[in-house]
Amino acid sequence: MTWILVWWLWAQALGLLTFPIAFVLFRRLYDRGYAFSKILGLLLVAYGVWAAGTSRALPNTRATALGVLAIVGLVSLALAWSQRRALGEFLRERWVVMVTADIALLAFYLLGVALRSFDPGVSHTEQPMDFAFLNALSRSRSFPPEDPWLSGYP
């Protein structure tokens, strides 16, 4: 049950971390990209870890993920500093939009959790294969990961 809260908190933290990046990228939107900031955070960190692992520049470890998270955070901090006046004005004028977006995301997240709770097991035809790929990804030091069926081959 606590994993539900942990996922929500991580999504919130990533969204707040990458909001200055979304603020610059989606400047023509009414919410300046706030609704996309959580997805953008997941995308930037996951793509950074994947790119580092695929190029074999860094291993696929927690330290690499934290390093990529730190780099994204530094870029976001630099953008927040350069856009501090516009960010402050936006927060004063449109904080209701941000709260509304968070409430909508929370509602859909809880709906997804509720629907998944009816059948949480790994079953059916493709899910065991998906589970094998996830295990191979989590154990691999670089990308592409070893195939779960062809031991030793990517």
ABEGO torsion letter per residue (X at the ends): XAAAAAAAAAAAAAAAAAAAAAAAAAAABAAGGAAAAAAAAAAAAAAAAAAAAAAGABBBBAAAAAAAAAAAAAAAAAAAAAAAAAAAAAAAAAAAAAAAAAAAAAAAAAAAAAAAAABABBBEAAAAAAAAAAAAAAABABOBBBBAABBGBX
